[in-house]
Amino acid sequence: MKPFPETLLFDLKQLTADDRATTSESVLALHSKDESHHTPVMPDVVVFPVSTEEVSAILKYANEHKIPVVPFGAGSSLEGHCVPLKGGISLDFSQMNQILEVRVEDFLVRVQPGVTRTQLNQALKKYGLFFPVDPGADASLGGMAATNASGTMSVRYGIMRDQVRDLEVVLADGSVIHTGGLAAKSSSGYHLTSLFVGSEGTLGVFTEITVKVYGIPETMVAGRATFPTVKEAVDAAIALLSAGISIGRVELVDPVSIKQVNKHSETNYPEKPTLFLEFHGNEAGLKQDVDFATELLEGHGSDQFTFESESKERAKLWEARHNLAYAFKHGYPGKEMMLTDVCLPLSELSGAIVYAREVIDQNGIPGGVLGHVGDGNFHSILMFDKRDPEEEQKALAINEKIVTYALQKGGTCTGEHGIGIGKKKYLKVEHADTLPLMKMIKQSFDPNHILNPGKVIEMGNE
Ligand SMILES: Cc1cc2nc3c(=O)[nH]c(=O)nc-3n(C[C@H](O)[C@H](O)[C@H](O)COP(=O)(O)OP(=O)(O)OC[C@H]3O[C@@H](n4cnc5c(N)ncnc54)[C@H](O)[C@@H]3O)c2cc1C
């Protein structure tokens, strides 16, 4: 695609402002990577647009000159999504961070893509509303839509694709479209919103996002239950879901991970397979649900469980869970983190988790197994030294074994993080039959392959 125009920086300043396009080394370095272990590559320039019009002008210019454009939200993705493999423009959305409209009666909000999930929830509090998709990082809504993110509450409220009602998208040639509307349902034409959600910046760039929001539950009760084995913990989680109990979250954390939590969060949880739970509802209903849950947990071999309705204690428990990846990062300074995120049918989940633990132990790589077990989605956190090729190979081999197992059981190579660079080879296996169709879609949306080239699928001539 290179060489780019010599006037690249000057031109982008003309399209935005003098202080919103830069080639400063430190800013380029920040935009050369995401939170993953993938090798950084510098962009040629970083631009901070403030409006749809500016994004449109930048894309029109980039398309004319065949310059790659990599959208950048909070940079928290985990498969090299934000690495500008072919250089070009990193399009940073941090200055497009306005909450544009709160439609309380419609349970909808319209935001710019740089709004983060915690920023949105702070703003929604005064309306008694909240946004439930909560990846472990404070991600931007643009990045979350582009990766089809999910989190601890997806078991109850659904994933990002379930929340997005409309997207304003700037296409590769700079034209601006809306993919949906405000209606709760529609049978009108192809569902382009669903196509763009999860497209990882390869089909278009989002400049506005309308998402569903929810009433804050009247009462929440958090709980922690330990089990002798991982299998019993997973079976108990499935039993709670089958019983129709109003589960808000159900997360499995294995003993190695609990040990890491205790070190990092100054907790003293028993180092056993543990379910972190939360129930959402009203006081009377929740009392019954907690009683019933207690019976089910006991029946499934739980040897200890505690419930907590006081909000400070509840927050502490979930903070410990949310900080788990960072607990591993801080616990192994100098090592990189590789995070698998396979998702399987619930009936195959406990087998897959037991298998993952075995494979990690056999290879001697430090790591934990944890996950959003209510969705069939679990993570293996693998800590490895990138300077040691043998260790990196071991981590990659573990990843491959876990993914292969999931695919053999009807699962997917990625439940929530996406394909980026790291999962491209598994996408080819998982969707061998539809890959040609995906390439045709990419070709017609982005004929010059300027949008996040080298991610999700290879187009061959990038
Ligand atoms: C500790 C930790 C825990 C995590 N836990 C979870 C989890 O539980 N669940 C989960 O789903 N993920 C999780 N993640 C991964 C990450 O937080 C999500 O993938 C998140 O959705 C990325 O959002 P972001 O704003 O950081 O996007 P970025 O990393 O900036 O970008 C991600 C992708 O979106 C594209 N993009 C960004 N903005 C736009 C836009 N406006 N238009 C079009 N494309 C755009 C980028 O080009 C890139 O391909 C975790 C990450 C970390 C570090």
The ligand as an SDF file (V2000), in Angstrom:
LIG
                    3D

 53 58  0  0  0  0  0  0  0  0999 V2000
   -8.2530   -7.4390   31.7630 C   0  0  0  0  0  0  0  0  0  0  0  0
   -9.1370   -7.5860   30.5850 C   0  0  0  0  0  0  0  0  0  0  0  0
  -10.3230   -8.2720   30.7160 C   0  0  0  0  0  0  0  0  0  0  0  0
  -11.1730   -8.4050   29.6250 C   0  0  0  0  0  0  0  0  0  0  0  0
  -12.3600   -9.0580   29.7860 N   0  0  0  0  0  0  0  0  0  0  0  0
  -13.2130   -9.1570   28.7430 C   0  0  0  0  0  0  0  0  0  0  0  0
  -14.4890   -9.7810   28.8990 C   0  0  0  0  0  0  0  0  0  0  0  0
  -14.8480  -10.2410   29.9700 O   0  0  0  0  0  0  0  0  0  0  0  0
  -15.2980   -9.8320   27.8260 N   0  0  0  0  0  0  0  0  0  0  0  0
  -14.9330   -9.3160   26.6020 C   0  0  0  0  0  0  0  0  0  0  0  0
  -15.7320   -9.3700   25.6620 O   0  0  0  0  0  0  0  0  0  0  0  0
  -13.7240   -8.7500   26.4310 N   0  0  0  0  0  0  0  0  0  0  0  0
  -12.8680   -8.6390   27.4550 C   0  0  0  0  0  0  0  0  0  0  0  0
  -11.6640   -8.0270   27.2870 N   0  0  0  0  0  0  0  0  0  0  0  0
  -11.2560   -7.5560   25.9480 C   0  0  0  0  0  0  0  0  0  0  0  0
  -11.6190   -6.0940   25.6110 C   0  0  0  0  0  0  0  0  0  0  0  0
  -11.8520   -5.3300   26.7640 O   0  0  0  0  0  0  0  0  0  0  0  0
  -12.8400   -6.0730   24.6910 C   0  0  0  0  0  0  0  0  0  0  0  0
  -12.5290   -6.7180   23.4780 O   0  0  0  0  0  0  0  0  0  0  0  0
  -13.3670   -4.6780   24.3820 C   0  0  0  0  0  0  0  0  0  0  0  0
  -14.5930   -4.8060   23.7240 O   0  0  0  0  0  0  0  0  0  0  0  0
  -12.4250   -3.8240   23.5420 C   0  0  0  0  0  0  0  0  0  0  0  0
  -12.8730   -2.4770   23.5920 O   0  0  0  0  0  0  0  0  0  0  0  0
  -11.8500   -1.2760   23.3710 P   0  0  0  0  0  0  0  0  0  0  0  0
  -12.6000   -0.0050   23.4830 O   0  0  0  0  0  0  0  0  0  0  0  0
  -10.6810   -1.4210   24.2260 O   0  0  0  0  0  0  0  0  0  0  0  0
  -11.5180   -1.5210   21.8550 O   0  0  0  0  0  0  0  0  0  0  0  0
  -10.0870   -1.5150   21.1460 P   0  0  0  0  0  0  0  0  0  0  0  0
   -9.2140   -2.5200   21.7600 O   0  0  0  0  0  0  0  0  0  0  0  0
   -9.6000   -0.1340   21.0470 O   0  0  0  0  0  0  0  0  0  0  0  0
  -10.5240   -2.0060   19.6940 O   0  0  0  0  0  0  0  0  0  0  0  0
  -11.0480   -3.2880   19.4930 C   0  0  0  0  0  0  0  0  0  0  0  0
  -11.4420   -3.4740   18.0380 C   0  0  0  0  0  0  0  0  0  0  0  0
  -12.5190   -2.6090   17.7440 O   0  0  0  0  0  0  0  0  0  0  0  0
  -12.2150   -1.7430   16.6520 C   0  0  0  0  0  0  0  0  0  0  0  0
  -12.8430   -0.4580   16.9430 N   0  0  0  0  0  0  0  0  0  0  0  0
  -12.6400    0.3520   18.0110 C   0  0  0  0  0  0  0  0  0  0  0  0
  -13.4230    1.4310   17.9220 N   0  0  0  0  0  0  0  0  0  0  0  0
  -14.1370    1.3120   16.7750 C   0  0  0  0  0  0  0  0  0  0  0  0
  -15.1070    2.1140   16.1110 C   0  0  0  0  0  0  0  0  0  0  0  0
  -15.5130    3.2850   16.6060 N   0  0  0  0  0  0  0  0  0  0  0  0
  -15.6050    1.6830   14.9280 N   0  0  0  0  0  0  0  0  0  0  0  0
  -15.2270    0.5020   14.3920 C   0  0  0  0  0  0  0  0  0  0  0  0
  -14.3090   -0.2950   14.9760 N   0  0  0  0  0  0  0  0  0  0  0  0
  -13.7810    0.1080   16.1460 C   0  0  0  0  0  0  0  0  0  0  0  0
  -10.6890   -1.6950   16.6240 C   0  0  0  0  0  0  0  0  0  0  0  0
  -10.1910   -1.4050   15.3370 O   0  0  0  0  0  0  0  0  0  0  0  0
  -10.3350   -3.1070   17.0570 C   0  0  0  0  0  0  0  0  0  0  0  0
  -10.4080   -3.9790   15.9540 O   0  0  0  0  0  0  0  0  0  0  0  0
  -10.8000   -7.8600   28.3700 C   0  0  0  0  0  0  0  0  0  0  0  0
   -9.5910   -7.1660   28.2390 C   0  0  0  0  0  0  0  0  0  0  0  0
   -8.7590   -7.0380   29.3320 C   0  0  0  0  0  0  0  0  0  0  0  0
   -7.4790   -6.2720   29.1660 C   0  0  0  0  0  0  0  0  0  0  0  0
  1  2  1  0
  2  3  1  0
  2 52  2  0
  3  4  2  0
  4  5  1  0
  4 50  1  0
  5  6  2  0
  6  7  1  0
  6 13  1  0
  7  8  2  0
  7  9  1  0
  9 10  1  0
 10 11  2  0
 10 12  1  0
 12 13  2  0
 13 14  1  0
 14 15  1  0
 14 50  1  0
 15 16  1  0
 16 17  1  0
 16 18  1  0
 18 19  1  0
 18 20  1  0
 20 21  1  0
 20 22  1  0
 22 23  1  0
 23 24  1  0
 24 25  2  0
 24 26  1  0
 24 27  1  0
 27 28  1  0
 28 29  2  0
 28 30  1  0
 28 31  1  0
 31 32  1  0
 32 33  1  0
 33 34  1  0
 33 48  1  0
 34 35  1  0
 35 36  1  0
 35 46  1  0
 36 37  1  0
 36 45  1  0
 37 38  2  0
 38 39  1  0
 39 40  1  0
 39 45  2  0
 40 41  1  0
 40 42  2  0
 42 43  1  0
 43 44  2  0
 44 45  1  0
 46 47  1  0
 46 48  1  0
 48 49  1  0
 50 51  2  0
 51 52  1  0
 52 53  1  0
M  END
$$$$
